[in-house]
Amino acid sequence: MAIKRPLPLPDDVRAALELSDLMPAYDSRPDGQRNGYISWIEESRRDVFRRKRIRQMLDELDAGTIYLGSDWSGGACAIPKKKGR
């Protein structure tokens, strides 16, 4: 299985996270979720939709229990470690 590395954080997304003091919330999310947010934002074809998606990401990070419009408990996506590891 390939290891997923975090996608580079676009400048406008980084600025929005820093301005709203949500960088720690973003950094605490699993790599897959961070990549999901960045991919979803980068898919935007128009600036208005890109800004809307960034705003949604910020709102979800602020709430802490939502990921791309779905409930997220903060640990439900984690793969349990096997005993002895």
Buried (B, 14 or more C-beta within 10 A) or exposed (E): EEEEEEBEBBEEBEEBBEEBEBBEBBEEBBEEBBBBBBEBBEEBEEEEEBBEBBEBBBEBBEEEEBBEEEEBEEEEEEEEEEEEE
